[in-house]
Amino acid sequence: MYPCLQAWIKTCFYKIFIRRPAVLRGVCLGPCLEKWTTPYLREKGGDQEVKVHVSTVPAMDFLHKNFVYKTLPFNEFVKRASEKTHSDFFLCEDESYYLRSLGEDVRKEPADLKKQFPGLAEDFKIPEFFDPEQFFSSVFRISSCGLQLWTHYDVMDNLLAQVTGTKRVVLYSPQDALYMYMSGDKSEVLDIDFPDLERFPLFVKAKRYECVLQPGDLLFIPALWFHNTLALEFGVGVNVFWRHLQADSYDKKDPYGNKDPVAATRALQALERALHTLDELPPEYKDFYGRRMVQRIQKRTYCDSDEPKESNDGEVTNPG
């Protein structure tokens, strides 16, 4: 990418794409696009131990924990993740692998590619779409072919850089939260392609957007947008998060960047206390004042729709 174009994107990025997902192409990511072959990754990563998810099925489910955590040398993990069947395995010969890199102290320190994988970090250029002091984390994401991750949202803006392989990403607007059947920051709808509509009848109202990331593509995922990823091939990506709100808006004890903002947490706790107070009323009164509360919340907090426009260029689109 020409330097002037890079500067233009940094200046105008939020004016154009704020609160809307977008696939960006032609952004310089450094020599990783040519270098990060499987043999190269194994050589540069060496025998550094990494904690990985291992599952007998490719659709990983965090709510019911259908996977186990195992520790492997990085070079062995890359070997296994790039294979479809394994001579060495934990659960079964066609098990699936997923790495979400962690900080040195997993309870306190966010992941940082430069600290955990300095030899590989030299090959990756973090796009300059935010001020350096806003940086929160850079996360290695490496997965077996066919690996699908649960639908969830993050509280920080982030860029998903696809370095090798291809990946399908499905997104849903935060304004469709009422249809996502949330449990914490995750959706209970596990199969988004063939959902159980008896259990989740409102899910059909959630408007689906999707894209397929090719090597070199960047996906901007705004905070609070639900997303679900499916690795169409063995692939390597880097996920970069930054604080787009004031730093004190976030939980300081959150190394993953997925806890609700401090003010949102306080508001949800206050709501729980209010609901407990309503329990003191007879059912018909509880129903009446509950509806009044819903009306007031909608009036005070709901925004006008600000959904992404459809594209004819293979970008984030509504498939139907």
HELIX and SHEET records of a PDB file:
HELIX    1   1 PRO A    3  PHE A   17  1                                  15    
HELIX    2   2 CYS A   32  LYS A   35  1                                   4    
HELIX    3   3 THR A   38  GLY A   45  1                                   8    
HELIX    4   4 PHE A   74  ALA A   81  1                                   8    
HELIX    5   5 LEU A  113  GLN A  116  1                                   4    
HELIX    6   6 PRO A  118  ALA A  121  1                                   4    
HELIX    7   7 PRO A  132  GLN A  134  5                                   3    
HELIX    8   8 PRO A  174  TYR A  179  5                                   6    
HELIX    9   9 PRO A  201  LYS A  205  5                                   5    
HELIX   10  10 ALA A  247  SER A  249  5                                   3    
HELIX   11  11 VAL A  262  LEU A  278  1                                  17    
HELIX   12  12 PRO A  283  THR A  301  1                                  19    
SHEET    1   A 8 ALA A  22  LEU A  24  0                                        
SHEET    2   A 8 LEU A 218  ILE A 221 -1                                        
SHEET    3   A 8 ASP A 157  THR A 164 -1                                        
SHEET    4   A 8 GLY A 235  TRP A 242 -1                                        
SHEET    5   A 8 PHE A 135  SER A 143 -1                                        
SHEET    6   A 8 SER A  96  ARG A 100 -1                                        
SHEET    7   A 8 GLU A  49  SER A  55 -1                                        
SHEET    8   A 8 VAL A  68  PRO A  73 -1                                        
SHEET    1   B 3 ARG A 208  LEU A 213  0                                        
SHEET    2   B 3 LYS A 167  TYR A 172 -1                                        
SHEET    3   B 3 PHE A 226  ALA A 231 -1                                        
SHEET    1   C 2 MET A 182  SER A 183  0                                        
SHEET    2   C 2 LYS A 186  SER A 187 -1                                        
END                                                                             
